[in-house]
Amino acid sequence: MKKHYRGRRVERVEIRPIFGKGKLAATLRRLGFSKVNTSAIERHNHTSRQRDRRQTRKSLAFSRESRYHRWMRWLATTLYNFCWDHSSLKHREEGKVLHRSPAMAAGLTDHLCPILGR
């Protein structure tokens, strides 16, 4: 994102994707957006940081080695998509409310995967 200023005021904002340009259009269509939605991306990043404290710089669990960061990112993403239901993905069927995970909504699985302690 590049901001163009006139004096001290922002005149216009130009959004230019830097990483993943090749898949950007297809990903945006799949998510239902016609152009880059910064607020949706930032919300996803915030949720990701809340689920995986190793992404937070000033935490006791901060990853100093990249392999530990990758492992914990994989674990947090897997739990988020397969094990936890999301209130925004509730589905009504035959008078019952079905709680779904993103993987269930995408048709990858038909049940929430059980995890210990929950």
Residue pairs with C-beta under 8 A, 6 or more apart in sequence:
1 13
1 14
1 15
1 16
1 38
2 13
2 14
2 16
3 10
3 12
3 13
3 14
4 10
4 11
4 12
4 13
4 14
5 11
15 35
15 36
15 38
17 24
17 36
20 27
24 36
28 34
28 35
28 36
28 37
31 37
31 40
33 40
47 80
48 55
48 76
48 77
48 80
49 55
49 56
51 76
51 79
51 80
52 72
52 73
52 75
52 76
53 59
53 60
53 61
54 61
54 62
54 63
54 68
54 69
54 72
54 73
55 63
55 69
55 73
56 62
61 72
63 69
63 72
79 115
80 102
81 101
81 102
81 103
82 101
82 103
82 108
82 109
82 112
82 113
83 101
83 112
83 113
83 114
83 115
83 118
84 101
84 112
85 99
85 100
85 101
85 112
86 100
86 101
86 102
89 99
89 100
89 101
89 102
89 104
89 105
90 97
90 98
90 99
90 100
91 97
91 98
91 100
91 105
92 98
99 112
101 109
101 112
103 109
104 110
104 111
104 112
